[in-house]
Amino acid sequence: MNGGEVSDQELAGLAYGVFSLPGGHRRRIGVRLGTRILDLATLADAGQVPEQLAAPSLDAFMAAGPAVWNEVRRTVTRLVVDRWPVAKSAVVDTEGVTMHLPFTVADYVDFYSSLHHAVNVGRIFRPDADPLPPNWRHLPVGYHGRSGSVVVSGTEIPWPSGQRLDEGGDVSFGPSRRLDFELEVGFVIGTCSTFGEPVPIDQVMDHVFGVVLVNDWSARDIQAWEYQPLGPFLGKSFATTISAWVVPLDAFEAVRVPGPTQEPEPLPYLRRHHPWGLDLDLTVKLRSAQMRARGLDPVTICRVGFAEQYWTVAQQLAHLTSNGTPLRTGDLVASGTVSGPGPGQLGSLLEATRGGVEPLLLPGDETRTFLQPGDEVILEGQGGTVRLGEARGTVTSTPAARRRAGRRGPRSRRSSC
């Protein structure tokens, strides 16, 4: 098979991304082959794959629907397996390429679907009360985020500022003192639904193109002051990092699981008829500026499974569309922070340090309650033999210092502004 050029593991997870070559400005759609990229733009120009793949983003391809997605996947596999000399002519090494935001983010919705995360956070903020709000087991709780600040892995994250309530009771404005990450899994919508028509739970996954990793950065002090009564705003909207590679949903067919038992039984429109939980292994790694200067590798601070996520993505989407709101190509639907029940399984520093009370110990006797300037956070994930792309981001110093230094992160998306 293809002379051993491409492994079965690489074929199982043919993820799509958008890249540009060194010195080039044209954005190109590619398929990940380990440390190489199959340039689908070149193959589209040669008539080997559909013309949507000659575009500078995945938008048109995602909108084409499952029949086209499946045919392209079969075509790419045949090229790599049976016509390797043709495919090889379009293979480039990842060295020196720039990865870009792979699709235009239409809307961004973030859920709150990990039972362990919800309980952990509830115990921190409401130690003498039920950690779960009364609606939590009845519906997938979510909020509408800001799509314009979704950025691709590798983009520098400017330090956020906002209002906060200081310990003495004064209200002030300034850089966040409790910056955090959130380990999440995101689902990317391919095909639209009709305005005013709810999408039944048995049909909703037909609209999902693929899966990404998500870091929904959070300024906990800003969020705590502003979120009541309408929910997260500036404390969350400053940046959300996603992986550069979108793994097609059907690549995870072998790791689909039912999900945990739900009590009470959800209302009929949310009842699960198919196993849309995913048995993914997720990790969070952290490297400080001091560790980087010393040449130290990032340390793993969280390793957790996704299989026990209380609300599945099918339930999230059925609830999202239940009032008739339409799905749009490029909608990003995130799981919310993924956490487990024990130490080392906590998908945010808020939980891992119990609200800043118990610092994490890093190499070189550094400690962390929340992030500090220069910290790099790397999310990784895998389902069976299929690897998700990493979601990596380094937080800079305060926005003012960043402007003075004149530093900019890599361009992650085109802008008309």
C-alpha positions as CSV (number, residue, x, y, z in Angstrom):
1,M,0.0,0.0,0.0
2,N,1.5,3.3,-1.2
3,G,4.9,1.8,-0.7
4,G,4.7,2.4,3.0
5,E,4.8,6.2,2.4
6,V,1.7,6.8,4.4
7,S,0.7,4.8,7.5
8,D,-2.7,3.4,8.3
9,Q,-2.8,5.7,11.3
10,E,-2.3,8.8,9.0
11,L,-5.0,7.5,6.7
12,A,-7.5,7.1,9.5
13,G,-7.3,10.7,10.5
14,L,-7.2,12.7,7.3
15,A,-7.8,16.2,8.8
16,Y,-8.3,19.4,6.8
17,G,-6.5,22.6,7.3
18,V,-5.6,25.9,5.5
19,F,-2.0,26.8,5.0
20,S,0.3,29.0,3.0
21,L,3.8,28.1,1.7
22,P,6.9,30.0,2.8
23,G,7.1,33.3,0.9
24,G,3.7,32.7,-0.6
25,H,0.4,34.5,0.0
26,R,-2.1,32.2,-1.4
27,R,-4.0,30.2,1.2
28,R,-4.5,26.6,0.3
29,I,-6.6,23.7,1.7
30,G,-4.6,20.7,2.7
31,V,-4.9,17.3,4.3
32,R,-2.6,16.3,7.1
33,L,-0.4,13.3,6.5
34,G,1.7,13.1,9.7
35,T,4.4,15.8,9.3
36,R,3.4,16.4,5.7
37,I,0.5,18.1,4.0
38,L,-1.3,16.9,0.8
39,D,-1.9,20.1,-1.1
40,L,-5.5,19.8,-2.2
41,A,-5.4,23.2,-4.0
42,T,-2.8,21.7,-6.4
43,L,-4.9,18.6,-6.9
44,A,-8.0,20.7,-7.5
45,D,-6.2,22.8,-10.1
46,A,-5.3,19.5,-11.9
47,G,-9.0,18.3,-11.7
48,Q,-8.2,15.5,-9.3
49,V,-10.6,16.8,-6.5
50,P,-13.6,19.1,-6.5
51,E,-13.1,22.8,-7.2
52,Q,-14.3,23.8,-3.7
53,L,-10.9,22.6,-2.5
54,A,-9.1,25.3,-4.6
55,A,-10.6,27.9,-2.3
56,P,-8.7,29.8,0.4
57,S,-10.9,28.3,3.2
58,L,-13.0,25.3,4.0
59,D,-16.2,27.3,3.8
60,A,-17.5,26.1,0.4
61,F,-16.4,22.5,1.0
62,M,-18.1,22.4,4.4
63,A,-21.3,23.8,2.9
64,A,-21.4,21.2,0.1
65,G,-22.6,18.5,2.6
66,P,-22.0,14.9,3.6
67,A,-22.1,13.4,0.1
68,V,-19.3,15.6,-1.1
69,W,-17.4,15.2,2.2
70,N,-17.5,11.4,1.9
71,E,-16.6,11.4,-1.8
72,V,-13.6,13.7,-1.2
73,R,-12.4,11.5,1.6
74,R,-12.7,8.4,-0.6
75,T,-10.9,10.2,-3.5
76,V,-8.0,11.4,-1.2
77,T,-7.6,7.9,0.2
78,R,-7.5,6.3,-3.3
79,L,-5.0,8.9,-4.4
80,V,-2.7,8.1,-1.4
81,V,-3.2,4.4,-1.5
82,D,-3.4,3.5,-5.3
83,R,-2.0,6.6,-7.1
84,W,0.8,7.6,-4.8
85,P,3.0,9.2,-7.6
86,V,0.1,11.6,-8.4
87,A,-0.5,12.4,-4.7
88,K,3.2,12.7,-3.9
89,S,3.6,15.5,-6.5
90,A,1.3,17.6,-4.3
91,V,2.9,16.7,-0.9
92,V,4.7,19.5,1.0
93,D,6.5,19.4,4.3
94,T,5.1,21.3,7.2
95,E,8.4,22.9,7.9
96,G,8.1,26.7,7.3
97,V,4.4,26.7,6.3
98,T,1.9,29.0,8.1
99,M,-1.3,27.6,9.3
100,H,-4.4,29.8,9.2
101,L,-7.9,29.7,10.6
102,P,-9.4,26.9,8.5
103,F,-13.0,28.3,8.2
104,T,-14.9,31.5,8.7
105,V,-16.5,31.3,12.2
106,A,-20.1,32.2,11.8
107,D,-21.4,31.9,15.4
108,Y,-19.7,30.6,18.5
109,V,-21.7,28.9,21.2
110,D,-20.0,27.6,24.4
111,F,-21.8,25.0,26.6
112,Y,-21.3,23.9,30.2
113,S,-21.7,20.1,29.7
114,S,-19.1,18.4,32.0
115,L,-20.8,17.3,35.2
116,H,-17.5,17.1,37.0
117,H,-16.5,20.6,35.9
118,A,-19.9,22.0,37.0
119,V,-19.7,20.3,40.4
120,N,-16.1,21.4,40.9
121,V,-16.8,25.0,40.1
122,G,-20.0,25.0,42.1
123,R,-18.2,23.7,45.2
124,I,-15.7,26.5,44.9
125,F,-18.2,29.3,44.6
126,R,-21.1,27.8,46.6
127,P,-19.5,25.6,49.2
128,D,-22.6,25.5,51.4
129,A,-25.2,25.0,48.7
130,D,-26.0,22.5,45.9
131,P,-23.1,22.9,43.4
132,L,-25.4,22.5,40.4
133,P,-28.0,25.1,39.5
134,P,-31.5,23.6,39.3
135,N,-31.7,23.6,35.5
136,W,-28.4,21.8,34.9
137,R,-29.6,18.2,34.6
138,H,-32.6,19.3,32.5
139,L,-30.9,21.1,29.6
140,P,-27.4,21.8,28.1
141,V,-26.5,25.2,29.6
142,G,-24.7,27.5,27.2
143,Y,-24.0,31.0,26.1
144,H,-23.4,32.8,22.9
145,G,-19.8,33.9,22.5
146,R,-17.9,36.2,20.1
147,S,-16.8,34.7,16.8
148,G,-14.5,37.5,15.8
149,S,-11.9,36.7,18.4
150,V,-11.6,33.0,17.6
151,V,-8.0,32.5,16.5
152,V,-5.9,29.6,15.1
153,S,-3.4,27.6,17.2
154,G,-0.1,29.5,17.5
155,T,-1.6,33.0,17.7
156,E,-0.3,35.0,20.6
157,I,-3.0,35.9,23.2
158,P,-2.9,39.5,24.4
159,W,-3.5,39.9,28.1
160,P,-7.1,41.0,28.7
161,S,-8.2,44.0,30.8
162,G,-11.6,44.8,32.3
163,Q,-13.5,45.8,35.3
164,R,-13.1,43.8,38.5
165,L,-14.1,43.9,42.2
166,D,-11.0,44.3,44.3
167,E,-10.6,42.7,47.7
168,G,-11.4,46.0,49.5
169,G,-14.7,46.3,47.7
170,D,-13.5,48.9,45.2
171,V,-14.2,48.6,41.5
172,S,-11.2,49.1,39.2
173,F,-10.2,48.6,35.6
174,G,-7.0,46.9,34.6
175,P,-5.2,43.8,33.5
176,S,-6.8,40.5,34.7
177,R,-5.2,39.0,37.7
178,R,-6.8,35.6,37.3
179,L,-6.2,34.5,33.7
180,D,-7.1,30.9,33.0
181,F,-7.4,28.4,30.2
182,E,-10.3,26.0,29.5
183,L,-9.9,22.6,27.9
184,E,-12.7,22.0,25.4
185,V,-13.8,20.1,22.3
186,G,-15.4,22.0,19.5
187,F,-17.7,20.8,16.7
188,V,-17.8,22.6,13.4
189,I,-21.1,23.0,11.5
190,G,-21.0,22.3,7.7
191,T,-24.5,22.5,6.3
192,C,-27.1,25.0,7.3
193,S,-30.6,24.4,8.7
194,T,-33.8,26.3,8.0
195,F,-34.7,29.4,10.0
196,G,-37.7,28.6,12.2
197,E,-37.4,24.8,12.0
198,P,-35.9,22.9,14.9
199,V,-33.5,20.1,13.9
200,P,-34.5,16.8,15.5
201,I,-31.9,15.0,17.6
202,D,-31.7,12.1,15.1
203,Q,-30.8,14.5,12.2
204,V,-28.7,17.1,13.8
205,M,-25.4,15.3,13.5
206,D,-25.8,15.3,9.7
207,H,-24.9,19.0,9.9
208,V,-21.6,18.5,11.7
209,F,-18.5,18.6,9.5
210,G,-15.7,17.9,12.0
211,V,-14.0,18.3,15.4
212,V,-11.4,20.7,16.8
213,L,-9.8,21.3,20.1
214,V,-10.8,24.6,21.8
215,N,-9.1,26.7,24.5
216,D,-11.7,29.2,25.7
217,W,-9.4,31.5,27.6
218,S,-11.1,33.1,30.6
219,A,-10.3,36.1,32.8
220,R,-11.9,34.8,36.0
221,D,-11.9,38.1,38.0
222,I,-13.4,40.0,35.1
223,Q,-16.0,37.3,34.6
224,A,-16.9,37.0,38.3
225,W,-17.7,40.8,38.4
226,E,-19.6,41.2,35.2
227,Y,-21.5,37.9,34.5
228,Q,-24.6,38.4,36.6
229,P,-27.3,38.6,35.5
230,L,-26.7,38.0,31.8
231,G,-23.6,35.7,31.7
232,P,-20.1,35.8,30.3
233,F,-19.0,38.9,28.3
234,L,-15.5,40.6,28.3
235,G,-14.0,38.0,30.6
236,K,-14.4,35.4,27.8
237,S,-14.7,37.2,24.5
238,F,-11.1,38.4,24.2
239,A,-9.7,35.2,22.7
240,T,-10.7,31.6,21.9
241,T,-8.0,29.3,20.4
242,I,-8.9,26.4,18.1
243,S,-6.7,23.8,16.5
244,A,-5.6,24.4,12.9
245,W,-6.7,20.9,11.7
246,V,-10.4,20.0,11.5
247,V,-10.8,16.2,11.8
248,P,-13.9,14.9,10.0
249,L,-16.6,13.6,12.3
250,D,-16.7,10.2,10.7
251,A,-13.0,9.6,11.5
252,F,-14.2,9.1,15.1
253,E,-16.8,6.4,14.3
254,A,-14.8,3.8,16.1
255,V,-14.8,5.7,19.4
256,R,-18.5,6.6,19.6
257,V,-20.0,5.8,23.0
258,P,-23.4,6.2,24.6
259,G,-22.4,8.6,27.3
260,P,-23.4,8.5,31.0
261,T,-26.8,7.7,32.3
262,Q,-28.9,10.8,32.7
263,E,-31.1,11.4,35.7
264,P,-33.8,12.6,35.4
265,E,-34.5,11.4,31.9
266,P,-34.4,14.4,29.5
267,L,-37.4,15.8,27.8
268,P,-38.4,13.9,24.6
269,Y,-36.6,16.3,22.2
270,L,-33.3,15.7,24.1
271,R,-33.5,11.9,24.5
272,R,-30.6,10.1,23.0
273,H,-31.3,7.5,20.4
274,H,-27.7,7.1,19.1
275,P,-24.3,7.0,20.8
276,W,-22.9,10.5,20.2
277,G,-20.5,10.5,23.1
278,L,-16.8,10.3,21.9
279,D,-14.1,8.4,23.8
280,L,-11.3,11.0,23.4
281,D,-8.2,11.3,25.5
282,L,-7.4,15.0,26.2
283,T,-4.3,16.6,27.7
284,V,-3.2,20.1,28.8
285,K,0.5,21.0,28.9
286,L,2.0,24.2,30.3
287,R,5.4,25.8,29.8
288,S,6.4,29.1,31.5
289,A,8.7,31.7,30.0
290,Q,11.4,30.5,32.5
291,M,11.0,26.9,31.4
292,R,11.3,27.9,27.8
293,A,14.4,29.9,28.4
294,R,16.0,26.9,30.1
295,G,15.0,24.6,27.2
296,L,12.6,22.6,29.3
297,D,9.7,20.7,27.7
298,P,6.1,21.6,28.7
299,V,4.7,19.7,31.6
300,T,1.4,17.8,31.5
301,I,-1.0,19.3,34.1
302,C,-4.2,17.6,33.0
303,R,-5.1,14.3,31.4
304,V,-8.8,13.5,31.1
305,G,-11.3,11.5,29.0
306,F,-14.2,13.0,27.1
307,A,-16.4,9.9,27.1
308,E,-18.3,10.8,30.3
309,Q,-19.4,14.3,29.0
310,Y,-22.9,14.5,30.5
311,W,-24.5,16.3,27.5
312,T,-23.5,15.0,24.1
313,V,-23.0,17.3,21.1
314,A,-26.2,15.9,19.5
315,Q,-28.2,17.0,22.6
316,Q,-26.4,20.4,22.5
317,L,-27.4,21.0,18.9
318,A,-30.9,19.7,19.3
319,H,-31.4,22.2,22.2
320,L,-29.6,25.0,20.4
321,T,-32.0,24.7,17.4
322,S,-35.2,23.8,19.4
323,N,-36.5,27.4,19.2
324,G,-35.9,27.6,15.5
325,T,-32.6,29.3,15.4
326,P,-30.7,28.1,12.3
327,L,-27.4,26.4,12.0
328,R,-24.9,28.1,9.7
329,T,-21.8,26.9,7.9
330,G,-18.9,27.7,10.1
331,D,-20.8,27.7,13.4
332,L,-18.5,26.6,16.2
333,V,-20.1,24.7,19.1
334,A,-17.9,24.0,22.1
335,S,-18.4,21.5,24.8
336,G,-17.4,23.7,27.7
337,T,-14.6,22.8,30.1
338,V,-13.8,19.1,30.3
339,S,-12.9,17.8,33.7
340,G,-12.8,14.6,35.6
341,P,-13.4,13.8,39.3
342,G,-9.9,13.7,40.6
343,P,-6.5,15.6,40.7
344,G,-4.8,15.7,37.3
345,Q,-8.1,15.5,35.5
346,L,-9.1,19.2,35.9
347,G,-9.5,21.2,32.7
348,S,-8.9,24.7,34.2
349,L,-6.6,26.3,36.7
350,L,-9.7,27.5,38.6
351,E,-10.4,23.9,39.5
352,A,-6.8,22.6,39.7
353,T,-5.8,25.3,42.3
354,R,-9.3,25.4,44.0
355,G,-9.8,29.0,43.0
356,G,-6.2,30.0,43.6
357,V,-5.8,28.4,47.1
358,E,-3.6,25.5,46.2
359,P,-0.8,26.5,43.7
360,L,0.5,24.1,41.1
361,L,4.3,23.4,41.3
362,L,6.2,23.7,38.1
363,P,9.9,22.9,37.3
364,G,12.4,25.3,38.8
365,D,10.2,25.9,41.9
366,E,7.8,28.0,40.0
367,T,4.2,28.0,41.1
368,R,0.9,28.9,39.4
369,T,-2.5,29.8,40.7
370,F,-3.4,31.4,37.4
371,L,-1.5,32.2,34.2
372,Q,1.4,34.6,34.0
373,P,2.8,36.6,31.0
374,G,4.8,34.3,28.8
375,D,3.0,31.1,29.8
376,E,2.3,28.7,26.9
377,V,-0.7,26.4,27.0
378,I,-0.9,23.4,24.7
379,L,-4.1,21.3,24.3
380,E,-3.8,17.9,22.7
381,G,-6.2,15.1,22.0
382,Q,-6.7,11.7,20.4
383,G,-9.5,9.2,19.8
384,G,-8.3,5.7,19.2
385,T,-5.6,6.1,16.5
386,V,-6.9,9.4,15.3
387,R,-5.1,12.5,16.5
388,L,-6.7,15.9,16.9
389,G,-4.6,18.9,16.0
390,E,-3.1,20.8,19.0
391,A,-4.4,24.1,20.2
392,R,-1.4,26.2,21.3
393,G,-1.3,29.7,22.6
394,T,1.2,31.9,24.5
395,V,-0.2,34.8,26.6
396,T,1.7,38.1,26.2
397,S,2.2,40.8,28.8
398,T,-0.4,43.5,29.3
399,P,-2.0,45.0,26.1
400,A,-0.2,48.3,26.7
401,A,3.2,46.7,26.9
402,R,2.4,44.6,23.8
403,R,1.6,47.7,21.8
404,R,4.8,49.5,23.0
405,A,6.8,46.5,21.8
406,G,5.1,46.5,18.5
407,R,4.7,42.7,18.5
408,R,2.0,40.9,16.7
409,G,0.9,37.3,16.5
410,P,0.6,35.6,13.2
411,R,-2.4,36.6,11.1
412,S,-5.0,34.0,11.9
413,R,-7.8,35.2,9.6
414,R,-8.6,37.7,6.9
415,S,-10.2,40.9,8.0
416,S,-11.9,43.8,6.4
417,C,-11.0,46.1,9.3
